[in-house]
Amino acid sequence: MKSAHVPESVKKVVHLGSRSVGWLTSGARMLPSFLICGGQRCGTTSLYRAMAAHPAVLKAVLHKGVHYFDTSYHRGLAWYQGHFPLRRTAARLERELGVPVQTFESSPYYLYHPHAAARIARDLPDVKLIVLVRDPVERAYSQHAHELARGFETTADFAAALDLEPVRLRGQRERMLADQHAYSFSHQHHGYRARGEYAVYLRRLAQEVPPERILVLESEQFFTDPKPAYDRVLDFLGLPLLGYPDFEQHNARPRSAPMPARLRTELRAHYAPHDAELAHWLGRTPSWRG
């Protein structure tokens, strides 16, 4: 199939033009029709870049993750809308391509934040959500390396950080639920074990957004055989296949040493019931349980 090509210069004009006027023209801007909302360390950056390369998709202008529905909701919808392309620019691109143009952003904390799902449902009532999941044991280990490298974690030993997690997170979700403006550093950065309990968060998400508007993909599939996974995303979003992008893995952080076998066994047992529930969303047993 011959791919439609939009010159990169056209997209750059779109992005730079929107950046220059920002929220002052928010009423003339698009709102996202889909969000990549998690999970953290599950390949969201790689999928974001693949989707941003689609000719009929315009990304958020200022940066990948706007973090509106989690940590910046107090700024208001006009502030959020100011991050996206102008509708007239999208209309021009639609005429050029002959297909509807969509915009999106990717903020992995949306899956976990206690208020994000309800806020998304309220402000973007027709939005579609994409959730990436990976082996939760590997995800936890990867997150620890990531937070350590960014300076958000001071405990270098992964097992010690896991031991600290219950203390760090105790009462934080309840505090945030009680006060919509409350912020918890540990809730955002130290949920190593908790964030791999994907079914818990998907269950909460589905209480606000109809399950048919939630697509759950395995990162392992996306990285090992990206074309069928990409096709599923396009079908879910109602986007035509206009050629395949270059599929690359981004933000990988290899560990200097393997995870201790005892700890891996312990975590695998912890995630067993969560993975069993996740099978409902995937339509099959997760690959890491095969």
Disulfide bonds with the S-S distance in Angstrom:
none
